[in-house]
């Protein structure tokens, strides 16, 4: 069990990973349960709206370089993270897609009024 979960009262019911990674054996992936859903827990950095476009681009490039670093990839993988890079140019499309996916899942689960 992951170190950050080992001594807490947390029960992982299922995971949206492509495959079970062996660290949390008490739960299944949605795929293993017959549900075609693979997703992630996305993390990022935010800046104030007034941040100049060039500063946003520079931060985007810095994080892309960090995510491409082999040592960072290894550390992330050991902690159960799969790094993806959504740069400043792709963020609006990424967010539209995620919003559409989560809204659809919520509707299928009977959540919301839309």
N, C-alpha and C positions, 0 to 999 in steps of 0.2 A: 504494500500500500504506500502511496506517496507520503513523504515525510510530513508535509503540511496537513495531511488528513489523519495520520496514524493515531494521534492522541485526542481526537475530538469525536463528538457524537454526531457524525455525519453519515448519511446513508445515500450513496449514489444509486439511483434507480436505474438509469440507463445513460448511454453516451451517444453522441452524434458523430463519433469517429467512423472512419472507413472500416477499421478493423480493431479488434481488441488488442491493446498493447501489452497486456500482461501485468500492468502495475495495479489495476483495480479489478480483481478477479470475481468479486461478488456481484457484478452487474454485467449486462450484455449491451452490445451496441443495438441501435434501432435496426440495422441491417440483419443482425442475428435474430431479431424478433420478427422479421418479415416485413418491416416498414422501410420503404425506400427513402430514407432521409439521412443525409450526411451533412454536417454543418460544423461550425466552429465557434469559439469564443474570441471575438475580435477585440484587439487592443490597438490603441493608436495615440496620437498626440493631437491636441487641439490648440488653436491660437485664437486670439481675439479677432473679430471681423475686420478691425482696422489694420491688421498686419499686412504690410505691403506684399504684393504678389512675388517679388523677388526673394523676400525673406521666407515665404511659404515654400517656394521652390527649393531654396537652399536646405531647409529642414527636411523636405521630402527626399532630397538627394542624400543627405546625411544618414537618414534612417534606412534608405535603400542600401547604402554602403554597409551599414551595421548589419542588416539582415543578410547580406551576401557574404559576410565574414565567416569562414569555416569554423572558427572557435565559437562564435556566437550561435551558429547553427547547431553545433554539437551540444552546447549548454542548454539551448532551448529544447532540443530533442530529449535530453536526459530528464528535463522537467515536464515532458509531455506536450510541448508546444510544437506546432508545425508553423514555421514562419511563412507568411505571405507578404507581398509588398503591393500596397495600393498607393500609388503616388498621388500627388496633388492633382494631376491631370485626369486620373481615373476615379477620384473619390465620388463625384456626383453620380456617375453611372453605377458604381458599387453600391452606394446607399439606396438608389432607386431599386436595384435588384433585390437587396436584402429586405427592404420594406415590402416589396411585392411578395417575396417568399414568406416572410413572417406573417403578413396579413392573410395570405392564403391558408397557412397552417392554422392560424387562429380561427378563421371561419370554419375550417373542417372540424375544429375542436368545439365549435359552438360558442366561441368567445366573441364579444363585441356585438354591435348593433348594425354595422354597415353591411 
